[in-house]
Amino acid sequence: MRFQEEGARYLHLVDLDRALGTGDNREAVEAIRKALRIPFELAGGIRSLEALREALALGADLVAVARPLLRPALMGAEAAAAWIADYLEELRTALFAVGVRRPVEARGKVEASPGL
């Protein structure tokens, strides 16, 4: 992958089909992950803890969550902070359930749910 050979330190990968609700590119994401030697962030359609779990199962080092945060952000800083706190608590619970402390440690210990 050219960007990797030219010194890129990270890759930001967006699954637009998933973001738009018209499908997903799971196979392409898996192929890219296998070819990478650098960390990558996966974005697009990450709207739930299930989608976050799938992103980790696909090997993402970072996961971008944006759309679910827009409505609380428009309501104000307190609503946005509350949404983030709730999301982090769900994430901590999920990590605890698979016996790890950090999302990167969950790689290989979580599986994508069928039908996602």
C-alpha positions in Angstrom: 0.0 0.0 0.0 1.6 3.1 -1.3 0.7 5.5 1.6 2.2 3.0 4.0 5.4 2.7 2.0 5.7 6.5 1.9 5.6 6.8 5.7 2.0 7.2 6.7 1.7 6.5 10.4 -2.1 5.9 10.6 -5.0 5.1 8.2 -8.4 6.6 8.6 -10.8 4.3 6.8 -14.5 5.1 6.3 -17.1 2.5 5.2 -19.5 4.9 3.4 -21.9 2.1 2.5 -22.3 1.3 6.2 -22.5 5.0 7.1 -25.3 5.5 4.6 -27.1 2.3 5.5 -26.7 0.7 2.0 -24.5 -2.2 3.0 -21.1 -2.7 4.4 -17.6 -3.4 3.2 -16.5 -5.9 5.9 -14.5 -8.1 3.4 -12.6 -5.0 2.1 -11.9 -3.8 5.6 -10.6 -7.3 6.6 -8.4 -7.4 3.5 -7.0 -3.9 4.2 -6.3 -4.8 7.8 -4.3 -7.9 6.7 -2.2 -5.7 4.4 -1.5 -3.0 6.9 1.5 -2.7 9.1 0.2 0.6 10.6 -2.7 1.3 12.9 -6.1 2.2 11.4 -9.2 3.9 12.5 -12.5 2.7 11.3 -15.4 5.1 10.8 -18.8 4.9 9.1 -22.0 3.5 10.7 -20.5 3.1 14.2 -23.7 4.0 16.0 -24.0 1.4 18.7 -21.9 -0.8 21.0 -22.6 -3.7 18.6 -21.1 -1.7 15.7 -18.1 -0.8 17.9 -17.7 -4.5 18.8 -17.7 -5.4 15.1 -15.1 -2.7 14.3 -12.8 -4.1 16.9 -13.4 -7.7 15.6 -12.4 -6.4 12.2 -9.1 -5.3 13.7 -9.6 -1.5 14.1 -7.1 0.2 16.4 -9.4 3.2 16.8 -13.1 3.6 16.2 -14.7 6.9 15.2 -18.2 7.7 16.5 -19.8 10.9 15.2 -23.5 10.8 14.1 -24.9 9.5 17.4 -23.2 12.3 19.2 -24.6 15.1 17.0 -28.1 15.3 18.6 -26.7 15.5 22.2 -24.1 18.1 21.0 -26.8 20.3 19.6 -28.6 20.1 22.9 -25.5 21.5 24.7 -22.3 20.6 26.3 -24.0 18.9 29.3 -26.0 16.6 27.0 -22.9 15.7 24.9 -20.9 15.0 28.1 -23.7 12.8 29.4 -23.8 10.8 26.1 -20.1 10.3 26.1 -20.2 9.1 29.7 -22.9 6.6 29.0 -21.1 5.4 25.9 -17.9 4.9 27.8 -19.7 3.1 30.6 -21.2 0.7 28.0 -17.7 0.2 26.5 -16.1 -0.5 29.9 -18.8 -3.1 30.6 -18.2 -4.8 27.3 -14.5 -4.8 27.8 -15.0 -6.2 31.3 -17.2 -9.0 29.8 -14.3 -10.2 27.6 -11.7 -9.7 30.3 -9.7 -6.8 29.0 -9.1 -3.2 30.1 -8.4 -1.5 26.8 -10.2 -1.8 23.4 -6.9 -2.8 21.6 -6.7 -5.8 24.0 -10.1 -7.0 22.8 -8.8 -7.7 19.3 -9.2 -11.4 18.7 -11.4 -11.8 21.7 -14.6 -10.3 20.3 -16.6 -11.4 17.3 -18.9 -9.5 15.1 -22.6 -10.3 15.7 -24.3 -12.1 12.8 -26.2 -9.8 10.5 -24.3 -6.6 11.3 
